[in-house]
Amino acid sequence: MTPATAAPTTGLDIRPVGYNIVDGRQDLDNPITNTDITADTGTTITEASNGSYRTPRKVIDDDDRQQVEETRTSPYRRVGQITFQTGTDSYICTGWLISPDTVATAGHCLADNSSNITFSPGRNGSVNPFGTQTATQVWYDQDFGQEGRDWGAIKLDKPVGDNVGWFGITSTDGEDLVSDDARIIGYPGDKPSGTLWQHTGKVTASDARRVTYNTDTFGGQSGSAVTDETGDIAYGIHVAGTSEKNWATRITGELFNTLVNITRQ
């Protein structure tokens, strides 16, 4: 993938909405007003960071996922398990840092009045080597149920990314991604609780808003970054799958600009 120097205007509009977290719940009566949240940032790529720390949906055919035993290494420590509640039920998703205090994930993990949202980077079973951070603000698309609009972002109470690092992101508008690597690292619900797993497949189809691949995933990995094999730069957010294919929300120019502007808040 060869990014351009400025985020293009693609006409693939999104409708971001943000809410502060008050006493663990989204303040739905007072949406955040920020008319500049989708403003052009002048670039299509952000750099990844390893931080200051020094270390150490669906399965397609056979299960080729591998467990990550040492989650304190990069890029794994940039990935975390998200926990949240909807009503009285508890759920998990996967998120990944895109700045010191901003996590990208799937919109459907946040949009159904999710409450008590936490993020534990590098979680390894019952161990949280970098602690657990609490959401102070969330952003997602008002039309998150539509194709290409299932995205979300969480602002944290602590800048844990200064320690563990973060992923870069890129807009790939107009690029044919077929046959590119599709690496996914996340917390699947069919494996032992809190364990981190990864698999790299290939992109099998891509359109303006969606990237499809044969990478193995399972529920709980919603929100994972989709990257190339290096694991540094993400071009999609894993959101769903079937027994035949899995897919991501593509990071368009509009979504790229929105995510970058959220990191700057």
Secondary structure, 3 states (H helix, E strand, C coil): CCCCCCCCCCCCCCCEEEEEEECCEECCCCCECCCCCCCCCCCCECCCECCCCCCCCCCCCCCCCEECCCCCCCCHHHEEEEEEEECCEEEEEEEEEEECCEEEECHHHCCCCCEEEEEEECCECCECCCCCEEEEEEEEECCCCCCCCCCEEEEECCCCHHHHCECEEECCCCCCCCCCEEEEEECCCCCCCCCCEEEEEEEEEECCCEEEECCCCCCCCCCCEEECCCCCEEEEEEEEECCCCEEEEECCHHHHHHHHHHHCC
